[in-house]
């Protein structure tokens, strides 16, 4: 069986509204164009991993991630 990959490329705006191959119940992508984004993602991932490993509670992980996120937003001047 041969599969053809000749499907037309969708305009960028359409891809941002529905970025996956299949229908989703949301629109958009999970990326914020600020320099701190990568570090923020790493920190949030570390908090979630710590909860999975039993190093902190499931309730504490998102609370710590939220506090860190707020510090990043305020420290970057994105929010007063």
C-alpha positions as CSV (number, residue, x, y, z in Angstrom):
1,X,0.0,0.0,0.0
2,X,1.3,3.4,-0.9
3,X,0.3,6.5,1.0
4,X,0.4,9.8,-0.8
5,X,1.5,13.0,1.1
6,X,0.1,15.4,-1.3
7,X,-2.4,17.1,1.0
8,X,-2.4,20.8,0.6
9,X,-0.7,22.9,3.2
10,X,-3.1,24.9,5.3
11,X,-2.5,28.7,5.8
12,X,-0.6,29.5,9.0
13,X,-3.6,31.2,10.6
14,X,-5.6,28.0,10.2
15,X,-2.8,26.0,11.8
16,X,-2.7,28.2,14.8
17,X,-6.5,27.8,15.3
18,X,-6.3,24.0,15.1
19,X,-2.7,22.9,15.1
20,X,-3.2,19.1,15.3
21,X,-4.0,16.4,12.7
22,X,-7.4,15.7,14.4
23,X,-10.2,17.8,15.7
24,X,-9.5,19.3,19.2
25,X,-11.9,21.0,21.7
26,X,-9.5,23.9,21.9
27,X,-7.9,26.4,19.5
28,X,-4.4,27.8,19.5
29,X,-1.0,26.6,20.5
30,X,0.9,26.3,23.8
31,X,3.7,28.8,23.2
32,X,4.2,32.3,24.5
33,X,6.9,34.3,22.7
34,X,8.8,35.6,25.7
35,X,12.5,34.7,26.6
36,X,11.4,33.2,29.9
37,X,9.1,30.6,28.3
38,X,11.6,27.8,28.1
39,X,12.7,28.1,31.7
40,X,9.1,28.4,32.9
41,X,8.2,25.2,31.2
42,X,11.2,23.4,32.7
43,X,10.3,24.6,36.2
44,X,6.6,23.6,35.8
45,X,7.6,20.2,34.5
46,X,10.0,19.7,37.4
47,X,7.2,20.5,39.9
48,X,4.9,18.0,38.2
49,X,7.7,15.4,38.1
50,X,8.3,15.9,41.8
51,X,4.7,15.2,42.6
52,X,4.7,12.1,40.5
53,X,7.8,10.9,42.3
54,X,6.2,11.5,45.6
55,X,8.6,14.3,46.6
56,X,5.8,16.7,47.1
57,X,2.0,16.6,47.2
58,X,-0.2,16.7,44.1
59,X,-1.7,19.9,45.5
60,X,1.6,21.6,46.2
61,X,3.1,21.0,42.7
62,X,0.6,23.3,40.8
63,X,0.7,25.8,43.7
64,X,4.5,26.1,43.4
65,X,4.3,26.3,39.6
66,X,1.7,29.1,39.9
67,X,3.9,31.1,42.3
68,X,6.9,30.7,40.0
69,X,4.9,31.6,37.0
70,X,3.6,34.8,38.7
71,X,7.2,35.7,39.6
72,X,8.3,35.3,36.0
73,X,5.4,37.4,34.7
74,X,6.0,40.2,37.1
75,X,9.8,40.0,36.9
76,X,9.7,40.2,33.1
77,X,7.5,43.3,33.3
78,X,4.5,41.6,31.7
79,X,2.2,42.3,34.6
80,X,2.2,44.9,37.3
